[in-house]
Structures are given as C-alpha cells and as structure tokens.
C-alpha cells in the first residue's frame, strides 16, 4: 500500500525518474511475493518512462541502467525470452555504461542459453570472464546466475567444462555453497536439474529435485528450477513425481518456459503425445530452440527434426531424450 501511495505522489509531481523509482518499488514487492507477471508489468511501464531520458545526466542515467536490468530480469523471470533478447541487445547498443561492457553481457548470456544460442552464449561468457578479471574482479554477485547457465550449456554439450563454470559461478557469487547464496541458489539448482534431465542421470536425483524445489530468496530463477526439478523427478522415476508436478504448477502460472517444461514432463509421465506436442509448440513460441528440439524427440514423428536440430547445437540426444519404443 505504501509503495502505491509513493507512486501516486510521484505521478502528481510529474517527474519521470521519481515515477520510475516508485514503479521499481512496486515491482520488487510483487517479485518478492512471487507475482512475477505483475512485476513484469511495472518493469515495462518503467522502461517506457526512462527510455526518452537524456543519457548525459547522472540523475536519469542511473535510473536507465537499472531499468534495463529489471526489464531483462523480469522478462527472464516470466519466460518471455524474445523480450529478454530484445532488451539485452538494446542495452548493449545503448552507450550508458561506457567501457564496463561486462555489466551488459550477463543479460545476453542468460537469454542465449535459454534460447539455444549456445555458441553465442559461450563466446559471450568467455568475454565476460576475461573482462571481469581485467577490471579487477569487482564484487558482482548478481552475475553468478549467468555463469550457472553457462555451466548448464557445457553440461548439455557434455564437453567437460560443467564443473569449471560451476566454480566460476561460486567465485562471482562470493560463495562456497550455491544453496547458501541468494543470488545463485535457484539458477544453480536449475542448471544441475536440467543437465540431469538431458543426460538421464539418476545419480543423486532425489537430492537435486529437493534442491530445485526449495524456497528461494531470489525468485526470478525459481520457476526454472522447480519445473526442471519436477521433470527430473519424472525422468528419474521418483515415486513422488506426480506430486512434484502438482507442486510446481504455480511456477508454470508465472513463467512461460516453466509452463512448457511442466507440460512436457506431464506428457512424459502420462505417455500423452498431445501434451508433448503442446510442449513443442509452447517452446517454439518463446524461441527456446534447444528445448523444442528435445521435445520433438519425444513425439511420434519429430525425432528426425529434433536430432538434426540438436546436431546443429552440438548437444546430441541421450537415451533420456528419446521416445520410449
């Protein structure tokens, strides 16, 4: 209520920077309460307000830098990957941050990983790591989630670099345990669960599912973790798989990627080709190329196309990705 009163006062003052700040406060409150789509609506209104502001004035520029970050994160948080890609590219082209390019790269890395642009993701990740180190490795805990999804891409490709990037995520997050890092816990759990689903590994599956189903202090990656954890429960044949799917339903309500993942997991559990085709279509709508390809493998007629797509992404299918005969 207080945040809304501040917004009303800012609107009466007519100062776009004050209005943007009040919208940000409302978005933080909504995000912390798990209302990610509501938070996204505030981020969009804020971005529209600050885009025309002069870049050379610190009063406006600082608000614009943060507005770009929030617009990107809320797009990721709701699974709107085309919007996340658009804002990440816009932020990179907008010369607000000067020479500190590594600050913008995490936005691209995250969405490249989720949309299956794996080569671009890894190229940007190497640039991020190099530039961050050359800048003196300043505290940037929020960049840990980008390193987590880079680890995921390496794990999906099974190229031996998954562990290295897990360690780099911890270094960025200034943590020795991802579960103890608010900025890293959800993205790290998501990466581990998604790789385990792809490889079909049942080792420690129950523990990975439990970590992915935890309550996370930072909520933007929570839907990804919970959906991937529920699908891992199905793939690993855990006895509570159906319950895990039901418990993750709220993640799908707030995030389009999570909704598609849960539809696929339900199709796997029930052997329902219609659900699997719905998941193919849902992943296509959000430009999740890798996920669409993996889902095609599970459909009656999609295996050739899915295999060809995964070969282009250099993430070859495993036994877990193939439709039961």
Phi and psi in degrees as a GROMACS rama.xvg file:
@    title "Ramachandran Plot"
@    xaxis  label "Phi"
@    yaxis  label "Psi"
@TYPE xy
-62.6014  -39.9875  UNK-2
-62.309  -37.8896  UNK-3
-68.7342  -35.5011  UNK-4
-64.6714  -39.0842  UNK-5
-63.628  -38.5587  UNK-6
-65.081  -42.6749  UNK-7
-60.6813  -42.1745  UNK-8
-66.0228  -40.3137  UNK-9
-65.2239  -38.8021  UNK-10
-64.1236  -38.7986  UNK-11
-65.5192  -34.9224  UNK-12
-71.8066  -25.8924  UNK-13
74.7428  16.4066  UNK-14
-93.4621  114.514  UNK-15
-62.3262  -31.3399  UNK-16
-69.2896  -41.7312  UNK-17
-64.7138  -40.6191  UNK-18
-63.288  -43.3545  UNK-19
-61.6431  -41.2006  UNK-20
-63.6168  -39.8584  UNK-21
-67.2778  -38.3415  UNK-22
-63.2528  -37.6808  UNK-23
-62.4287  -42.111  UNK-24
-61.631  -41.1336  UNK-25
-64.444  -39.6887  UNK-26
-65.165  -40.5742  UNK-27
-61.595  -44.1117  UNK-28
-62.8779  -42.7828  UNK-29
-66.5015  -43.3197  UNK-30
-62.7365  -42.9263  UNK-31
-63.6949  -27.3499  UNK-32
-88.0279  1.74452  UNK-33
85.7576  5.84508  UNK-34
-92.0283  73.8159  UNK-35
-69.5528  -35.5311  UNK-36
-70.0783  -35.9586  UNK-37
-64.0521  -43.7969  UNK-38
-59.8101  -37.9202  UNK-39
-61.8083  -39.9652  UNK-40
-63.6619  -38.7763  UNK-41
-67.3376  -38.4716  UNK-42
-63.7306  -38.6911  UNK-43
-66.7136  -43.3463  UNK-44
-63.8574  -40.4739  UNK-45
-62.7635  -42.2809  UNK-46
-63.8086  -40.2813  UNK-47
-62.4463  -34.5044  UNK-48
-70.3885  -41.6488  UNK-49
-91.0606  -17.6591  UNK-50
-54.9157  -39.5816  UNK-51
-80.5087  -4.47877  UNK-52
-70.0841  151.406  UNK-53
-68.6  133.207  UNK-54
-74.4214  -23.2758  UNK-55
-83.3355  -6.24456  UNK-56
-98.8818  118.657  UNK-57
-55.3033  -36.1684  UNK-58
-56.4349  -41.0417  UNK-59
-87.2023  -38.6955  UNK-60
-62.8026  -40.4481  UNK-61
-64.2078  -36.5604  UNK-62
-68.6646  -37.7907  UNK-63
-66.4879  -43.3767  UNK-64
-57.868  -46.4535  UNK-65
-69.3087  -35.4252  UNK-66
-63.5156  -39.1422  UNK-67
-60.6381  -45.2945  UNK-68
-60.9819  -46.5611  UNK-69
-68.2632  -39.2549  UNK-70
-61.5122  -39.9534  UNK-71
-67.3641  -46.6586  UNK-72
-68.5727  -36.7386  UNK-73
-71.4227  -31.6669  UNK-74
-65.431  -44.8444  UNK-75
-61.0422  -45.5539  UNK-76
-62.3655  -28.4811  UNK-77
-99.4462  2.08691  UNK-78
76.5764  17.0264  UNK-79
-86.848  78.0204  UNK-80
-68.4809  -37.7902  UNK-81
-59.7844  -39.8476  UNK-82
-68.1419  -38.4542  UNK-83
-63.2597  -39.2888  UNK-84
-67.1655  -40.7375  UNK-85
-63.2254  -46.0703  UNK-86
-71.4206  -33.0632  UNK-87
-65.0727  -41.2532  UNK-88
-69.1929  -38.0318  UNK-89
-64.258  -41.1855  UNK-90
-64.9121  -37.0294  UNK-91
-67.4941  -34.7578  UNK-92
-80.2145  -22.4414  UNK-93
-85.1333  113.351  UNK-94
-80.1878  69.6433  UNK-95
-100.879  -32.2628  UNK-96
-96.7464  1.49094  UNK-97
65.9112  -128.786  UNK-98
-83.2215  -4.55606  UNK-99
-86.8939  62.3483  UNK-100
-63.5705  -30.291  UNK-101
-62.1865  -18.2124  UNK-102
-68.9995  -31.3401  UNK-103
-86.9809  -24.6055  UNK-104
-61.1582  -36.8764  UNK-105
-56.0893  -33.612  UNK-106
-61.3748  -44.3112  UNK-107
-68.1927  -42.0269  UNK-108
-58.7158  -46.9546  UNK-109
-60.341  -48.4393  UNK-110
-74.7588  -31.789  UNK-111
-61.2318  -41.6547  UNK-112
-64.0842  -44.5356  UNK-113
-73.559  -25.8408  UNK-114
-94.7697  0.141782  UNK-115
84.8757  13.9267  UNK-116
-85.7771  68.3272  UNK-117
-69.3197  -42.2057  UNK-118
-61.26  -44.6423  UNK-119
-64.8852  -37.2469  UNK-120
-60.7346  -48.531  UNK-121
-71.4693  -33.5668  UNK-122
-64.9348  -44.9419  UNK-123
-66.2158  -35.3172  UNK-124
-64.6944  -42.6296  UNK-125
-62.8001  -39.6669  UNK-126
-65.7446  -41.2955  UNK-127
-59.2361  -49.3879  UNK-128
-62.1  -44.1003  UNK-129
-63.8757  -45.8393  UNK-130
-71.7253  -35.058  UNK-131
-64.091  -42.3194  UNK-132
-67.0269  -41.0317  UNK-133
-66.9421  -23.6753  UNK-134
-81.6147  1.09526  UNK-135
96.4533  14.03  UNK-136
51.2681  54.9424  UNK-137
-67.4229  158.464  UNK-138
-59.2056  119.382  UNK-139
-145.371  59.0466  UNK-140
-56.4876  -33.181  UNK-141
-65.5862  -17.2676  UNK-142
-80.5049  -7.91187  UNK-143
-59.3223  -34.8738  UNK-144
-64.8929  -32.8349  UNK-145
-64.4963  -41.7989  UNK-146
-65.3855  -33.2765  UNK-147
-62.0243  -44.1027  UNK-148
-74.8698  -25.0851  UNK-149
-64.0925  -43.8726  UNK-150
-56.7561  -42.0905  UNK-151
-59.0729  -45.2402  UNK-152
-60.5167  -44.1563  UNK-153
-62.6304  -38.2108  UNK-154
-66.2988  -38.9857  UNK-155
-67.046  -30.5049  UNK-156
-86.6353  -12.1893  UNK-157
52.5237  51.7317  UNK-158
-104.116  8.36667  UNK-159
86.641  3.58676  UNK-160
-108.144  8.94393  UNK-161
-59.1904  -49.8756  UNK-162
-64.1434  -37.7949  UNK-163
-61.0373  -42.8184  UNK-164
-78.5704  -25.1622  UNK-165
-61.0457  -43.0108  UNK-166
-65.0389  -38.9271  UNK-167
-66.5275  -36.8028  UNK-168
-60.7709  -41.8838  UNK-169
-64.3704  -40.1009  UNK-170
-63.7958  -43.2152  UNK-171
-63.7216  -39.2188  UNK-172
-81.2047  -3.24396  UNK-173
55.5169  49.9915  UNK-174
-142.255  154.276  UNK-175
-103.693  -10.0324  UNK-176
-141.633  115.831  UNK-177
-59.2687  -33.1846  UNK-178
-67.7589  -16.9811  UNK-179
-97.7758  2.50335  UNK-180
-107.506  113.307  UNK-181
-56.8193  -33.4006  UNK-182
-82.6947  -8.83847  UNK-183
-123.697  -23.517  UNK-184
-54.9554  -49.6659  UNK-185
-70.5447  -44.9559  UNK-186
-67.0753  -36.4789  UNK-187
-67.3162  -41.4272  UNK-188
-64.3918  -39.738  UNK-189
-60.842  -48.6709  UNK-190
-59.1965  -45.9259  UNK-191
-63.8766  -44.026  UNK-192
-67.3374  -41.3203  UNK-193
-66.7049  -39.4011  UNK-194
-65.0923  -40.5697  UNK-195
-63.6775  -37.2907  UNK-196
-61.8567  -45.8696  UNK-197
-65.4773  -40.514  UNK-198
-83.121  -15.1162  UNK-199
74.0639  16.4942  UNK-200
-71.4297  128.285  UNK-201
-99.193  -0.842652  UNK-202
-66.2666  125.207  UNK-203
58.7767  22.4497  UNK-204
-59.3294  -42.8646  UNK-205
-61.604  -40.4008  UNK-206
-67.5046  -41.8128  UNK-207
-63.3357  -40.8965  UNK-208
-64.196  -42.4335  UNK-209
-62.0748  -41.8029  UNK-210
-65.6564  -38.9104  UNK-211
-71.4825  -19.3065  UNK-212
-97.8066  5.70693  UNK-213
-69.9007  167.992  UNK-214
-86.4638  121.884  UNK-215
-104.038  138.205  UNK-216
-67.6021  -38.5203  UNK-217
-99.9076  118.72  UNK-218
-93.0846  -7.8733  UNK-219
-67.6089  -32.3365  UNK-220
-95.6599  -3.67564  UNK-221
-56.8604  -45.5686  UNK-222
-60.2671  -37.5508  UNK-223
-64.5489  -44.8295  UNK-224
-63.3949  -46.9643  UNK-225
-66.4031  -39.8913  UNK-226
-66.8091  -45.5573  UNK-227
-64.519  -37.1667  UNK-228
-64.2639  -41.1265  UNK-229
-64.8985  -39.8437  UNK-230
-67.3312  -36.2723  UNK-231
-63.1029  -38.1993  UNK-232
-59.6848  -37.5608  UNK-233
-69.3534  -49.9508  UNK-234
-62.4418  -37.8353  UNK-235
-81.8888  -3.9643  UNK-236
68.0309  32.3908  UNK-237
-69.0599  144.416  UNK-238
-65.4508  -21.2629  UNK-239
-101.335  22.6093  UNK-240
-58.7521  -44.4085  UNK-241
-63.2703  -39.138  UNK-242
-66.5894  -37.9669  UNK-243
-63.3229  -40.9187  UNK-244
-61.8366  -44.4141  UNK-245
-63.857  -40.604  UNK-246
-67.6561  -26.5604  UNK-247
-87.7147  -0.159572  UNK-248
-57.4019  -36.0415  UNK-249
-64.0619  -30.0493  UNK-250
-63.4952  -41.5019  UNK-251
-67.2889  -28.8797  UNK-252
-68.4073  -26.0052  UNK-253
-104.452  -9.53014  UNK-254
-145.178  125.206  UNK-255
-68.1098  -36.4735  UNK-256
-64.3363  -45.2833  UNK-257
-62.6933  -39.2992  UNK-258
-61.7102  -43.8541  UNK-259
-65.3405  -41.2201  UNK-260
-62.8111  -41.86  UNK-261
-69.0818  -34.0091  UNK-262
-63.7046  -43.372  UNK-263
-62.9518  -43.9748  UNK-264
-63.0796  -38.9523  UNK-265
-64.8678  -41.7814  UNK-266
-61.6063  -37.7301  UNK-267
-66.7798  -43.8697  UNK-268
-65.5161  -40.5621  UNK-269
-95.6469  -7.43391  UNK-270
64.2404  38.3951  UNK-271
-102.373  106.745  UNK-272
-64.6714  -28.6252  UNK-273
-67.112  -39.975  UNK-274
-64.6009  -40.9418  UNK-275
-64.963  -40.2111  UNK-276
-66.7587  -36.2687  UNK-277
-62.3531  -37.2556  UNK-278
-67.8411  -40.0834  UNK-279
-54.9837  -48.3364  UNK-280
-66.0236  -39.1211  UNK-281
-66.5546  -41.72  UNK-282
-66.789  -34.7658  UNK-283
-63.8958  -39.0208  UNK-284
-62.368  -32.0164  UNK-285
-101.497  12.5722  UNK-286
62.9585  35.0688  UNK-287
-92.2598  82.7801  UNK-288
-63.3844  -46.0911  UNK-289
-63.2854  -45.6425  UNK-290
-65.3653  -38.9145  UNK-291
-61.439  -43.6456  UNK-292
-62.7878  -44.2469  UNK-293
-61.5039  -37.6075  UNK-294
-72.3219  -35.3638  UNK-295
-57.2721  -36.2085  UNK-296
-61.2496  -23.1456  UNK-297
-90.095  -6.91693  UNK-298
-93.7472  159.478  UNK-299
-58.5303  -36.4017  UNK-300
-118.652  6.50886  UNK-301
-96.7676  -2.88417  UNK-302
-60.9683  -45.5628  UNK-303
-59.3388  -44.7054  UNK-304
-66.0406  -41.5638  UNK-305
-63.2847  -43.2742  UNK-306
-64.4033  -41.5448  UNK-307
-63.6628  -40.1995  UNK-308
-66.0927  -44.3768  UNK-309
-66.3914  -32.8257  UNK-310
-64.1551  -39.5264  UNK-311
-64.2786  -33.8964  UNK-312
-84.9964  -3.61669  UNK-313
56.3125  43.3521  UNK-314
-134.391  76.2247  UNK-315
-64.3285  146.465  UNK-316
-67.2725  152.386  UNK-317
-114.702  179.221  UNK-318
-58.4664  -32.02  UNK-319
-68.4432  -21.7971  UNK-320
-89.5089  -5.95116  UNK-321
-94.9205  147.325  UNK-322
-69.7085  133.353  UNK-323
-57.1174  136.97  UNK-324
